[in-house]
Amino acid sequence: MSDNSELYEEADEQEDLFEHHRIAADPGQEPLRIDKFLMDRLANATRSKIQITAKAGNIHVNDLPVKPNYKVKPSDVITVVLAYPPRDRTIHPEDIPLDILFEDDDVVVLNKQPDLVVHPGHGNYEGTLVNGLMFHFKNLPDMNKHGEPRPGLVHRLDKGTSGVMVIAKSELSLSNLSQQFFDRTTDRLYNAIVWGDFEEDEGRIEGHIGRSMKNRLQMDVYPDGDQGKHAVTHYKVLERFGYVTLVQCKLETGRTHQIRAHMKHIGHPLFNDERYGGEKILKGTTFTKYKQFIDNCFDLLPRPALHAKSLGFTQPVTQERMLFETDLPQDMQTVIEKWRVYVSSRKE
């Protein structure tokens, strides 16, 4: 079987192990050693830790690495990558409600609710899906990525993404399902509300996806393939509202933030996706009533408008092909209906 680091779909260890900072010095900044400058601005960062970080080449000023004795100048832009302090990696079971669609001796299929983090990481050590899995199921197999326990996980969904997930209940299932995701033999369909209208009814987006050089919490698309990993998303228009569109996305690969990054790349960020610029009014009028309408939609749908609609895979033991589909969550349904009414009223 292939290397597990490739098999864990969308895993992002860098966010779990490192914290990223970007600080712009004031125009009136007096010359000051960068280690002292950062000590005043980074919580829990000792001078020795900052000096070690600089010697490791992880402190940059204006995109160039600097030594600990570098004197910060006015308007310098400083970026820092610091390792998080060691922590207790024990996962404590929590009675978190799970919407289970199917269960047998080998797998569990569930409908993940929005705003549920899948596995513990920095800032989310409790209240995750994994904490809930540990409560409801015993002895789940664990791929254990870089010392991070992830019992039963074969793939993941972003915090704000709702929809179908499969969980492995045995070592055989974990290995088999991981291979299916790696070999791209699973079938995954997502529904998304995105900004703008499309000229075509369907299309294909291809472009390597890798971490952004400007914002380490974002993924960028590298069309020339000079960075990142190969990624392909197929989309089909389901319903047009002029300013936004309901689309279906089929994943051919499974990269971190794939749909969110690919849609932004072609000029259609997900509706209310703050990380990728979709929380602004990108299409439409400047009328106050329209702005109020959009703000109301954002309040009703306070997350990226993305739902994992269906998932198909082969049952690891029986080899039966299985397909699970879920309805759109209420927040997305409500906003879609509001857009239908809005568009209809403009035609009258």
N, C-alpha and C positions, 0 to 999 in steps of 0.2 A: 504494500500500500504506500501511497505517496506521503511525503512529509506532512505532518499534522499542521505545521505552520501555514501551509497552503490550504488545508482542508477546512479550517475554521473560518467560515465565510464572514466577511466584514469585520473580523476582529481587529481591534486597534489598540495594541499594547502601549503605544507611545503616550496616549492620553492617560493610561492608567499609571505609568511609571514616571512621567515627567510633567512639570508645570512650565508653561510658556508665558513670558512677560514681554511687553513692548512699552517702553517709556520714552517720552519725548522731553528733553531738557527745555526749560524755559528760555526765552530769548535773552533774559538777563542773568542767566546762570553764571556764577563765579567759578573759575577753574577749581576742580575738586577731584581727588582721586576717585576712580570709579568704584573701588571696593567700599569706600565710605559713602559715596553717593547712593549705592544700592542698599547698603545697610539701613539707610533712613527710609527706604521705600518698599522693601520686601519683608513681609512678615516671616519671622522665624529663620531668617538668613543671617548666619554669623559671618564675621569677616573672613575666617579661615575657609568656610564653605564657598564664599564668593571667590576667594583667591584660587581655590582648587578648580572651581568652575571656569574661571578665566584661563588658567593654565591648560585646561582640557579643550580650549578653543570654543567654549559654549557661550561666551559673551561677545557680542558683535556691536560695533558702533558704526552706523551708516553702512551696514552690510559687510564690514571688515572686522576680523577678530582682533581683540586688543588684550594687552597684559594688565595685571592688577593695578599697576601704577599709572595707567592712562588717566589723563586729566580731562574730565568731562567739560565740553565747551557749550556755549549757547546753541540751542536748537538741535543738538545731537540727538539722533534716534538710536536708542539702545534696545537690543533684543537679548533675552537671557533664557537659557534652558536649564532648569534646575531639577535634580532628582528629588522626588518626594521622599520624606523620611520613611523608614521601615514601619510597617504597621502589622497588627494582628490580622492575619488573613483567614481566620476562622469564620465560617459562614454560620450564622445562627438562624435556625428555622423560625419563620414568622407566619402567622395565620392570615395570609393574604388571599382573598377570594380569587379563584381561577375559573374562567369560562371554558370548560372542557367540552370540545366537540366530539371527541372519540378517544377511547382508550382500550388497549388490549394488553397482553403480557409483554409486548415489545416496544410499543410507542404510545405517546400521548400527543394528541393534536388539540391545540387550544387557540382561542381567539384573544389575543393580547389587547388589553385596553390601552387607550392613549395615555401618555405621560407616565408609563410604567417603565423604569429602567430595567434592562434585561439582566445584567450581572453587576455585582459590586465593583466600584472603581472610585477614584478620588472624588469626594463630595457625595458619593452615593453608596455608603457601606451598608446601609440597611434599607428595607422597604423595596427590594428589587424582586424581579420575577424569580431569580434563583433562591432567594430567601423563602419565597412561597413554595417553590418546588421542594425544597428541603423539608418543609412542614408536611406537605401532602403526600410525598413519595419517599420511600426509604431505599437506600443503597443504589442511588442513581450512578451510572458510570461517569467518569470524569476525565476529560482530555487534559485538564490542568495546564493552562498556558502560562509559562514563565512564572510558576508558583501561584497563579491566580486560579483557584478552584472554580470550575464552571460545570457543575454536575448536570448531565443530560443534554447540554447544549450542542447543537449541530450547526446552527446558524443563529442570527439575531436580527431584531428590528430596532431601529432607532427609538429613543425615548418617546418621541411624539408620534411615531407611526403605530397605527393599530393593525390588527389582522391576524392571519393564520400563521402559526408556528408549529413545528413538530419537535418533540422532545424524545430522546432515546432513553429507554428504561433498562437496557442491558448493554454489555460491552460489544456484543455482536451487532446490535442495532446501531450503536454509536459509530462503529467502524463502517458498517454498510451504508448508513445514511450519509456519513461524511464523504464517502467515496462517490455517492450519487450526486452530491452537490459539487464535488470537485470535477466530476465527469460531465456536469451540466445535463444530467438526465432527469432532473426535476423540472416541473412546469410551474412557473410562478407568474401570476398576473396581479398587477397593482392598479388601483384607481387613484387618480390625482386631479385636483383642481389647480390649473396653472394660469399664469397671467398671459393675456394676449390671445389672438386667433391664429389659426394655421391655414396656409394656402392649400395644403394637401390634407386628405383624410387620414393618411397614415404615413409613417416614415421610419427611418432607421438612424440611430445616432451611434457613431463609433468614434472612440477617442480614449487614449490611455487616461486613467485616473490615478492621481498621486497627490500627496499632501501639498497644500499651497505653500509657496515660499514666502508669502506676505502674511498669511494668517494660518497658524498651525492648527486651528480648529476647523478649518475648511479643507475641502478637497478641490483640486483644480483639474481641468481637462487639458491634456497635452496631445493635440491632434497628430503631431509628428512622431509620437511614440518615443520621444527622447527621455521621458521620465514616466514613472507610474506603471500601472499594469493594464493590459488589454481589457477593454470594456465595451459591451454592445447592449444597447437598449432599443427595443422596437416599440413604437407608440401608435395608437389608433384613436381618432377623435370619436368620442361617444356623444357629446352634446356641446353645442356652441352657444355662448352667451355674449358674444361680441368682445367684451373686455376681458373675460376669462373663458376657459374651456375645460370641460371634463374630459380627461383622456384615460385610456387604458395603456399601461406599460407592461411589456413582457421582457423579463430579464433573460439575457443569454449568458451573462456573467453575473457575479455577485460581489461587487466592490463596495467599500465603505462610501455611503452617501451617493450611490451610483445614480439613482433617478434624480436626486436633488441637484447634483453637479452637472449631469448631462442636460437637464432641462434648463438650468441657468445658462449653460454653454450655448444653447441654440436660441436664447433670448426669451425663454418662458419659465421664469422661476416659479416654484410652487407658491400658491396663495398662502400668505402669512408665514412664510419660511424666513424667520428673522436672520438665521445664519447666512442665507444666500440671497438676501435683499428682497425677499418677497413680502416683507411686512410693510412696504411702502406702496402707495398708489402708483402703479406702473403703467396702467392703461385707463383711459376714460377722461371725463371732463374735469374742470376745476370748480364746478358748482358746489356750493356748500352742502346741498341735499345729497349729492353723490358721495361726497366725503363722509357725511354722516352715515350713509348706507354702508359704505365700506368699513367704517369703524365699527358699526353694529355687527357686520359679518365677522370681523376680526374678534370681537368679544364673544360671539357665539362659537367660533372655531379658533381657540387660542393656541394653535399649533400648526405645523406644516400640514397642508391638506393632502395627506397620503395614507392609503389604506391597502394592506396586503389582502387582496380580494380572494385569491384562491391559491392552493398549493397542491400539486400532484407529485406523488413519489411511489416507489415500489416497496411494499411491505417487506421488511428485511428477511423474514422467515418464510412466510407463505408465498412470497414473490407475486402477490396480487397487486395490480395497479390500483392505487387509491387516489381519489380527488376530493378535496374539501373546499367549500366555498362559504363565504360569510357575507351578510348584508353590510352595506355601508353603515358606519356608526351614526348615531343620531346627530352629532354635531355637523358632519358633512352633509347628511340628508337635509338638515334644516337650512344650511347655507345654499345648497343647490336649489331648493324650493324658493328661497328668497330671490335668487338670480332669475328663476323662471318668471316669477311675478314681476320683477323689475323690468326684464326685457319685454314681457307682454305689455306692460303699461306704457312703454315707450313707443310701441307700434300702434297703439290706439290713437 
